[in-house]
Amino acid sequence: MGCRTRAAASELLRVVAGSDAGGRPALVPDPDRRAPGRGAHVHPTPECWQLAVRRRAFPRALRSGEGLSTAPVADHLDRLAEIHQSDSPQHRPETGARSS
């Protein structure tokens, strides 16, 4: 949706129209791909997400109105980025090696 690059469904994040914690209409991440209704797929990266939001691709793809909050998916992507950063090896400058 964002970068328009093809990828396997297992590499993409499914996003559906739902509601946020306050009950307001929002785009909701569906990492298990089990939520009912129409879904849209995007690479789980902040760059691809921002492109899709900027292009207003989700209201078109999900056939919903313009008033959907993007905060739940943005929060989900932030958590994914934090997990990936903590899993990546740290560079140790004193030895030039990477820790595991």
Buried (B, 14 or more C-beta within 10 A) or exposed (E): BBBEEEEEEEEBBBBBBBEBEEEEBBBBBBEEEEBEEEBBBBBBBBEBBBBBBEEEBBBEBBEBEEEBBBBBBBEBBEEBEEEEEEEEEEEEEEEEEEEE
